[in-house]
Amino acid sequence: MLEKLQIVKQRFDEVSDLIIQPDIISDQKRYVQLNKEYKDLRLLMDKREHYIELTDNLKEAEEIISDGSDPEMVEMAKMQYDEAREGIPKLEEEIRFLLIPKDPEDSKNAVVELRAGTGGDEASIFAGDLFRMYSKYCESKGWNVSTVDYSEGTNGGFKEIQFEVSGEDVYGTLKFEAGVHRVQRVPQTETQGRVHTSAATCMVFPEAEEFDVEIDPKDVRIDYFCSSGPGGQSVNTTYSAVRLTHEPTGLVAQCQDQKSQHKNKEKAFKVLRSRLYDLELAKKQEEDAAKRGSMVTSGDRSAKIRTYNYPQGRVTDHRIGLTLYDLQNIINGDLQKVIDELMLAENTEKLKASDEHL
């Protein structure tokens, strides 16, 4: 363990030196990347110091116990020995998880798209519920949510809605939400009181930087149209909404959330870049998942991942067989406990894979 941590320490010293160099500070992209790496490595360095302290304590206690000349010292040494013996395996486990190579996408911002699936009006209402759940969850994490485009349902909610989320490690957290979400409840529109099943699909793309994806302007058709939805007269009379069509792939991105055409165009390009980037990423995820036999992030967008059952107050995540009887809190944004379990399952898979490599 200490040998592995020694390699990490060398890199930490290197990064610590780099982030104070003037040429690095002036290169914004490189500086941000190194700063992020520094934070991750700093955490490992703290664990390393604690690990060295515990192993030193263990050695010292063993020496005092085997010497045995001072009964009072031996008594204290036994306590120190037990403490270190108990603490070392726990700490080793934590360090092993921290040593798992991080996915470079994880620190990116994300574009999230929710679409009502089967179930008519009720599916749109459910897509609206999911949007509220994610908005509240993001707010609790101190992340910023900004709507890109939406189409409202006839009875409330959304037929589809797209939004950007920016903050720390957004994609690495929200990527677990991609897939089909099902709801089982009595719809507001149902007079007989029967429970219906409806569905909504969630897609999560890492937000691509300009240097991640090059888009040839000749490949993009740009259409301008009037925004629909709330906002009074100015919304419907100016051609501020923008639709981009990427001719080679047929991918479409549009934005009508901002008042200015220029801002909408900027946002739409961001979404288009992220979608093109995601196409490549989805292929890679499928290959990785097939290699690992992964249940958690399979790259399969049509997989049913979670059921929200209102009559039983139950939320079940089918990928890891997790059932929680806490639907009200979860649908109100208290999602962390579900995401923690999914992260743990994925890290355990990655750990197994890296152990097999060794």
Buried (B, 14 or more C-beta within 10 A) or exposed (E): BEEEBEEBBEEBEEBBEBBEEEEBEEEEEBBEBBEBBBEBBEEBBEBBEBBEEBBEBBEBBBEBBEEEEEEEBBEEBEEBBEBBEEBBEEBBEBBBBBBBEBBEBEBBBBBBBBBBBEBBBBBBBBBBBBBBBBBBBBEEBEBEBEBBBBBBBEBEBBBBBBBBBBBEBBBBBBBBBBBBBBBBBBBEEEEEEEEBBBBBBBBBBBBBBEEBBEBEEEEBEEEEEEBEEEEEEEBEEBEBBBBBBBEEEEBBBBBBBBEEBEBBBEBBBBBBBBBBBBEEBBEEBBEBBEEBEBBBBBBBEEEEBBBBBBEEBBBBBBBBEBEBEBBEEBBBBBBBEBBEBBBEBBBEBBBEBEEEEE
